[in-house]
């Protein structure tokens, strides 16, 4: 009972200090919103309006119709028509265009003949996403002139995108971004929490009181769990309003998953805090967690495509498991019960990190 | 069983790597007294206080604080002691009132009496007008009063003060000592470390520490009576020349200049110290008057922390 009161005393103190710390307070709101806007608008693998030049050597009715279809996809923005392939290559080299379209003089015959490609695409390969776009154009349904039965040709592959039919990038990005933002803010806040008190001398006072290390740790974590939840609401609201990101599954499941994730990060932050002797050191250690959380968690690159070694690192990171949970709940309408292993991992991670932090944080100075 | 001593330590030592910060310290602090630790920086004062409240584990030796073994059961001890750190350790971004409230909550001070206790402390330590001021914006003396108020809030039996007055002005120091005497009068045992002579003089009893070793202890009066030295005051027109002349004498243990006066320490074993000094001054043609005087605490400190001249 006394223990509970002491924890509440720490919670109250933390909240009071937070309220007076405008910078931190600003970060709680500012960081998620700014990151959402940055990532949401800037990271767009769904490329449109690429500068394109066309060399139509055929000049038939059919080829003109093809160019018109190409324009309609909005993937390309045809800025120039040129004579020869050489002209296209020059434009590519100079960086004037990203894609060159070559329509050969026997285009009509090639369209009806399956054995040869009808159109050649010259792609600027320095940007890997361009190659993806080229593939996208390859599957472009060419629905003109049924007499030539070209629709058959272009429908060899049919892609049915599940869960994100419009293939909008923000829909994929935001559930992952949620994890990155929470990792960043939660670890940042707690990593400096203990170190700051050590630097300011407060710790020498605290360890001379009846307060136990566990009480101190728990008391420090509770306010930030609430803050984490506020950030989550903020992210979901911005996602919904600006990027139209859906939450298909249960919102309660999502909050449960987020609570365990926030707790895992806070515990990790505390662990960092007990290992660092200055706030600057704590920051440096945080970067070691943050970078892999962005790069190896499946947020940036597909998890299955990473080398095995990187996958092992990824599996350790809470963010990897959280991204699986959020993508499942928000985009695939999965129930939390179906994603149990990831949830259990986060709970286990929290307990182990908390235990280690409390062990490391001794009430003695030597 | 309640011992008449608040602190009993025997052979207490602390080793930090190569450095022996405290060496075989024996300590007996009677209840209800103000006990001083006098010593220069690095003499082991803070280390000893930290060992006594269980913050540091002694390398050797034992200590019993308020009839409890430390560091063994320091957990039960925490609510019974108050500790004031050398550096201001309260929360600068909380107000005076909030700091006191936090301390009251941490020590589980009974809710019923809490606000009246805080009001009482605000009044007693002259903080009532600053109750809504952030602790970080207060002056050195104000911070110190707040720190003391926080340290005594839970009515500790023993108060450990680690150089509490190192950052405050003389007037604040006087007021601070008034408060300490009032607390001691109320039965609180106080252990205070300092490097100010005038503060050491105010203690009921004190120990002088030097390089981790206790070189003397007793009441200030006892210490002044048994320096083992004759103290001779010399007033000279040219104190610097006088000092050089007196330094030549083998028997002289120490010469300290205070303005135009010199304080000369000569061991007891010397029969006629006054004549010795006078003849030395006469030999160098220095006009001066000399007189035998009683030891101050400063003389005691110089006498006990002095390196033997021969080995220097």
Interface residues (C-beta under 8 A of the other chain):
Chain A: X2 X5 X6 X8 X9 X12 X13 X16 X17 X20 X21 X200 X201 X202 X203 X204 X205 X206 X207 X208 X209 X210 X211 X363 X364 X365 X366
Chain B: X50 X53 X54 X55 X56 X57 X71 X75 X78 X79 X81 X83 X85 X87 X88 X89 X90 X91 X92 X93 X94 X98 X102 X103 X105 X106 X107 X108 X134 X150
